[in-house]
Amino acid sequence: MTLKLGVPSKGRLMDKTFDWFAKRGITLSRTGSDREYAGAVEGIENTSLVLLSASEIPRELAAGRIHLGVTGTDLVQEKLPLWEQQVEPLEEMGFGHADLVLAVPQGWIDVDVTDDLDAAAAAFRAAHGFRLRIATKYHRLVRDFLRDAGVADYAIVDSQGATEGTVLNETAEAIADITSSGETLRANHLKILTDGLILASQATLWRSRTAPVDDAERAALRALKARLG
């Protein structure tokens, strides 16, 4: 059997992942056409490459169908409710940095921290008869953060498109989304709450705690860890 390594299948994340491994003497390459999702690994014996979307990798790790995977902290913690029992971070990779943040309209001059948001949410419901809506793709992380911050009177609105535009389109009053520079938020007249950092994410190499390993795969994992230092 071979040790299965899952990496993002396209774009900058794939390119940066290939470069990161190359600097450690491990060559990753796609085999066949760009439409094929298999690849080769040179530099570590008994290891194969599986190309997946970054959002699929947490699920495949948790199911034990791949032994190792490269994906963001945000996706692991959002998609795996028991992530610490299912996966182990082996190495932060130093790219793919993004912050999951809570942002409100710039015009809300009295709302700068989560305590202010809690008060604004209560006032909003009293005035409008429904809960203040927060648009996000990250339901679990946002709910956990708001619970810990003591914000209760809100409703999550699922956003699979451009989350920053939901306030302008009047489908939400606030948002929680990934940002690297904050420029898109500012362009949409939104401001990040002072204590509104939900999670600082980056690309990370993860090991599945559930994938079965035989002696050959265990040896390949030891060799890989030695390359990582």
Secondary structure by P-SEA (a helix, b strand, c coil): ccbbbbcccccaaaaaaaaaaaaacbbbbbccccccccccccccccbbbbbbcccaaaaaaaaccccbbbbbaaaaaaaccccccccccccccccccccccccccccccccccaaaaaaaaaaaaaaccccbbbbcccaaaaaaaaaaaccccbbbbbbcccccccccccccccbbbbbccaaaaaaaccccccccccccccbbbbbbccccccaaaaaaaaaaaaaac
